Structure formats: structure tokens, C-alpha cells
Amino acid sequence: MYGSTQLAAVFLSVVAGVIALSLIHLAARQPLLRAWRYLVWALVLFTLEEIIGALRTFGVVPVLHTEYAWVSHVVPTFVLVFLIAALLNQLNINRGWYLD
């Protein structure tokens, strides 16, 4: 049961990652969507984290292998950094402090 749930989560996150990657060029062209650039990268990193979690669940990547232990801490940290950057950019856009 847990495996099928994990596979569904990976599938949905991969779909979300593909959609996010397709939004990169749209966000780069419009200054009001500047905050989306950071949000897109956070979503791509979240997709990567979900894939790694599924690989660990099914035993493809060993859970306690020291070579991959840092990934479970570093990737979510960068997701948080990109989310904070997106939030700060959106606040500046709402204040009217964006550059054309």
C-alpha cells in the first residue's frame, strides 16, 4: 500500500516538475512573474527529492548509505531558500519595486 502511494506521489511530482520547467521561459519574459522563477526551481528540487525518496523506499538507493545521506538535508534546504526568495520577490513586486 505504501509503495503505490509513493509511486503516485512521484508521478504527480514529475508531472508538476515538467509543468514547472515549461513555465521558466514564460516567467523570464514577464517582469510581474519574476518571483515564479524561484518558485519553479523550488518545485523542480521538490520533484528531485520525491524521486530520491521513492528510490529509497524501493531499495534502489540504500537508506543509510553515507554517500547519499546529505541529499535528504541539502535539497529541502535549497527548496526553502528558493521559496523565501520567491516570497521576497513577490513582496517587492507588490510594492512596485520591480524593474522592467
Stockholm file with secondary structure:
# STOCKHOLM 1.0

chainA/1-100         MYGSTQLAAVFLSVVAGVIALSLIHLAARQPLLRAWRYLVWALVLFTLEEIIGALRTFGVVPVLHTEYAWVSHVVPTFVLVFLIAALLNQLNINRGWYLD
#=GR chainA/1-100 SS CHHHHHHHHHHHHHHHHHHHHHTHHHHHHCGGGHHHHHHHHHHHHHHHHHHHHHHHHTTSSCTTCTTTTTHHHHHHHHHHHHHHHHHHHHHHHHHTCCCC
#=GC SS_cons         CHHHHHHHHHHHHHHHHHHHHHTHHHHHHCGGGHHHHHHHHHHHHHHHHHHHHHHHHTTSSCTTCTTTTTHHHHHHHHHHHHHHHHHHHHHHHHHTCCCC
//
